[in-house]
Amino acid sequence: MLRVGNKAACMACRNLVSTNMGVRFRVPLQKLHPLSRAIHHRYSGNTNPQRPPHRTAARYFTSMSRLPMQPPKPPPGSGGRGHQQQRNFWVARLAARLLKLRYILLGSAVGGGYTAKKTYDEWKDMLPDFSEYNWVIPDFVWELSEQIDLDKLAKALPEIEEIAKLLPDFDKIGENFTFLKSLLSSGVSLGSEVKGASGLHLLLETSGDPPLKATDSSTAASQDGSDKQYKKSSDKERLDQLQEELLRTQLKYQRMLERLEKENKELRKVVLQKDDKGIHQRKVKKSLIDLYSEVLDILSDYDANYNTQDHLPRVVVVGDQSAGKTSVLEMIAQARIFPRGSGEMMTRSPVKVTLSEGPHHVAMFKDSGREFDLTKEEDLAALRHEIELRMRKSVKAGQTVSCETISLSVKGPGIQRMVLVDLPGVISTVTAGMASDTKETIFSISKAYMQNPNAIILCIQDGSVDAERSIVTDLVSQMDPGGKRTIFVLTKVDLAEKNLASPNRIQQIVEGKLFPMKALGYFAVVTGKGSSGESIDSIKDYEEDFFQNSRLLKDGMLKAHQVTTKNLSLAVSDCFWKMVRESVEQQADVFKASRFNLETEWKNNYPRLRELDRNELFEKAKNEILDEVISLSQVTPQHWEAILQKKLWERVSTHVIENIYLPAAQTMDSGTFNTTVDIKLKQWTDKQLPHKALEVAWETLQEEFARFMAEYKGKDQDDIFDKLKEAVKDESIKRHKWNERAKDSLRVIQHNALEDRSITDKPQWDAAIQFMDETLQSRLKDTESVIRDMVGPGWRQRWMNWINRTPDQHIRNETKNELERLLKLHDEHTAYLANDEVTTVRKNLEGRGVEVDPVLIKDTWHQLYRRHFLQKALSHCNLCKRGFYYYQRHFVDSELECNDVVLFWRIQRMLVITANTLRQQLTNTEVRRLEKNVKEVLDDFGEDMEKKTHLITGRRVQLAEDLKKVREIQEKLEAFIEALHKEK
């Protein structure tokens, strides 16, 4: 009865609690359990409308929860009513406990969840931070992951059955290893006999036969010899089978790895091509190896200019001529990129090859934007031809090899990142056609690269020739005695195995026991059958097939990791990057110290000047020179014409006086004078005058250009540019050629000017007379000076300066005096002496004791008559000042004929017109052409670094150059080191 009541009470409490907690039941109150109705009516009564019934019940049950669980016994006489009341209280206490249990469970769930979250956060914080390695998987990969069909990718992966087929038979291998273990434990070895009954007993146990008993020892002794021979041969066969099985297993793994690498390479190529097409638009960053290659390029120029050697790592490929070093490099680059020849020297200068990974297999020179597609044979041929041309161009006249480095980059899928330098092959003898110092030059180039303590030496040895003929091994052992940075490569192993009578020599070579040199590692490779038309893929297949079937691997002479160019490239790349990480920061510190020293020197010596290198100084000088050329256009027309007219008359005055005026004037006849003048002027105009005028104009332009440059030099200009400006001026003038068509037009203009004889006004007449008078006065002074030099000083100079005449001057003076008496007697004498007159003069002089030569008489007469004629011409010029009236009225028969004035007016007018024409041509054409020539010269000088180095010199320039180079190297090194740390 009590148990039934408890159950009913629990149901009642559950119904009540569900009702009071807000659960909406669609059960009427009359259908509830009677006990539930009683509790509901008893404890839900509430006179306060603000307090909900469920709160009253909850508080009441809370207060009841503090009562004891067991109800007290009813007092005697209370009857069933008291017992019913106690049972009701016990039910209420049970309900309260159940309610309390629910809150405990709820609190435990909340607390447990919080504890679990806190534990997860602590575990997550313990994990390392992988954010630094996000660069390994670029952002575009995540975008590609949404575009790649994962189902197709899953189907492309090998099935588990295929992988299982590639795996070895582990049961069979287990049996073989058990057999080996038993052999080792029994003391059985190849090449030795089994001694003792215990060894034979163990051998029989291993083979599965029952052991011999002691009673059968005599029978066993009779069969001992035949059993030992049989067991010995069977053990050797099983060992051979085991070794072949291990080799086949290794080859299976190798093929599987190669297939997976090929699939990985194809996938990476697709990813790189997707990024190359612009799926993820972002700034393309240079790869780590590209940054390092740029540093090496800058350092190569720096080392060449300053005769220094940096210590940054490179892989230096050295070997004897035709040892196969170029073929090894091509196998690493996966392309036949180098010129090939049969036995002749092909590598004539160092070739730096930067290998890196990329979506396409291409090659590019450092100083060219053309990409060579290495998958196309025509591009490969063009690349080989370009390399050969660059090599031959770098070799100076009379030399065979060059130390100038050719920089080339090769990119492609799956190529190991490194920088290799292919050097000319070492030779033992200088052959015909080579320079006499070729051998020493190759040795010096090789030593210069190998003496770098951080350079990795890839020593290539031809395996098909005798080891004693090697030259490069001695050279390498001298540069790296400890072999700490040398990797030895034996090429043409296929020929070596075929030709050598003892293949053990190959084992001695790769173990470092045959050569005196030491190395970090030894490799054996095959670079083809010797045909120049072989492709890289065919060479790889041939190399793999050879080593797969070679006894060198089967007999254990070579280890699997020592063969194939693929393993070689992986080892060289690992060694290269290890050396880079160990040495690059030290080299950066060296250049940092150099930069500090150079900056300190600049601050102390040139505190107020900017650090302008040679190129920047050239640009500054270029602007100054162009400003000076432009200043020529600011010269006034009057200045040009005055200079041109003066210089032109200075150039032609002698010809006009000596060849035109004097011959015509000495005819003493006006008609003859005009005819002679017209003929000679026409001849002069046709042959000489235009050319002389253009020469004068060109010289005037040069002088004005030089004058402006000299004026600018004095206006606080930098004297460091003087040498450059002078060279630019000379080269520009040398290149400038006057327009030839101007000569023809100028000839017509001058001819027309000289044909005109009409003087229109008196000022022109007076100007012509003044021009004639100045010209004749100048000529007279020159003639007087010549006569004074001939006869020596006069009596006043001799008396005042104590100077005497020479004997020749005394003879000249006596001759002059005699000829002057002749001129006084014949004032209208002609220009030439007759022979009888010469004889008379000579006899008169002999009568005074002066012996004279007839030639001297004629020479003296020429100068005296010239002076006499010029004096008469000047007198006539003064008379013609009033002759314009007669000229204007055309009085031909007048006693005052001024034809000579008309001649000088024609000459003067020709000079004015010619100067004006030349001025127009100068300002409109030639100044601009000169400016163009100056720009061309400056552009040519700007592209010629050797020219700039020769013309812009000084410690200031050199210091600025050093600062620029060192800063650039340091910045490149710091960028590379930062990228290197990120990759770590």
C-alpha angles and dihedrals in degrees: 000000000000092000091051090050092050091052092049091048091052091052091047093050091048092052091046094048091048090052094046093046089063101260109149112226122185091212117114118236091243091061094056122101112281090241091051090051090049093052091044093052093042100049105026095064109118128168093188109082092199094064117072117228093239091059091053091050093046092050091047092050089048091054090047092052088073092061121097116271096230112067116229118254114265116252116251114275096025091108127196094323093069091047091051090051093051090050089052091054092049091052090050092052090050091052091050091052090051091051091051090050091056093055090048091054092047092050091047091053092051093046092046092052092050091049091049092050091049091049090050091050091051091049090048092051089054090061117094120256108260095181091098089063097055089103089068089070108038122219094253090063090067089050090048091051088067091050099043114091102236092193090059090046090051091050090050092058116092118264121246090248090057092050090047090055090054092051117091125252098267092188091057091045089050091054091049093050090048088053091050092048092052090049092052093046092049093050094241114150136171115268095020132092127240110252126191134023093265092059091048090047092053091045091054091048090053092051093050100249121130117257120262119255123230092245091058096052094110091055092048091051091058092053097040097098097050094044093052093053092047094048092046093054094043092050091051091049092051091049090051090048090050093050092048090049091052091048092050090048091051091049090050090053090046092053092047091050091048091050091050091046090051092051090046091050091051091049092049089049091053091048093049091047091051090052091044090056090058106260088142110034108209141123110287110236122211116252122247094254092049090055090050092047091054089053090052092049092053092045091049091058090043092051092047094049097043099032092239135128124222122214101224115131122264132163104244113200111207132167146131118290112283091007091129100255093134090050091052090051090049091052090052090048090044093227138085094240104147130081113259132208138171107256097324127113109269103162102071099161137022113279117202111205119192110201120200140151122263142151094258131043100240140143130210137179120236094240098040135070096209117112119211113211104223092198091067120074094213091056091047090052091048091050093050090048092050092050091050091049092050091049093051091045092053092053111091123225112284094018133103103201134028134211092214110117123230110210118212132168125205123193130183145133114291096007115144115241114245145112118246130184116205110206130197113274118264112249132198099202134035108230132199114296094029126109114257093243096048094110094050092045092054090048092050093048092049093047092048091058097038097048089069101108091217098047117113109225114215101197112199117201125185107234094196095067131062113281090226090067093062117118102172095062092064090047092050093046089055093052096040109022094168095048091228094141104024127106115192119213123191111202132194092032090160091062091042093055091048097046103036116089090204114042088190087084088068089054090049090051096050090045091054095242101115103050123055091230125094128217143185092237142358125220136183119207141171117217100188140288094293098265117133092214097060117119125225092248093053090049091051092050091048091049092050093047092049096052091042091059098030120116088217090078097033093053092045096246090126128036120227093243091055097062137075128037090255092066088043093054092048092051094046092048092050092048091047095053092043090055091046093053092048098049112025097082091050090053090049090055091052092056091044090058091047090052092052092051093049094047090050091052091050093050091051097046105030107023096155100043130086119242099254116172124210095275093049091048090050091054090050092050090046092058092048093051092049090051089053092051092050089054089069089072089061094064110114120243091238091057092049093049095046092051093044094048093048095047093044093053090048088054098047104028094091092052092047094051100037101036104029115020103036097044090048096043094048091063089079091214126101096213093049089045094057094043093050092047094050093049095047093044090052092050092046093050094049097048116021116008101074092046092049090048093053091048089053092049093049092048090049091052091050093049093049091047091050091046093055092047090050091050092051090049090063095051098085091284121162109261089210087083098055095095092047094048092050091051092048092050094049094046093046092051090047092053096043115098123183117241105266093208089065090066094063095048091045091052091056092048093050093046091053092047093052093047092062114094100166113113104193104192144021096253090059089049092050091047090053092049091049091048090049093047093050091048095049093044090053092049092046091054090051091050093048089052092052092050092049090053090050099051098032129224121342125238094271093054090045091052097043100038100029093237124150130201122252119241090255091050090049090054090046091050093051090048091050092052092051092048092048090058088052092053091050091055093047108033093171094050118148125247095260132061120231119235093247089052091053090050092050092051092047092051092048090053092047088053087060091047098259118130110206136177120234091232090057089051092054093045092051091046091055093058094042093049090046090055091045092050094047090051091052090046091053090051089050090048090056091050091051092060086089095038099090089093092058092044092051092049091047095235097174096170093051118124089233107073115174103182091135090059090053089051093054090046090054090049092047093048090049090053092052095048092044092050091050092049093048091048091055091049091048097050097038102040120359099052090053092046090050090051089051091050091050090052091049091050091049091049091050092048090048091057093046107078092182090056093050091048090053096046101039108051141148140098091276091058094044092049092051090049091052091049093051094049096045092048092049092049092048093049092049091048092049091050090050093047090050091051090046091054091049090053091053 
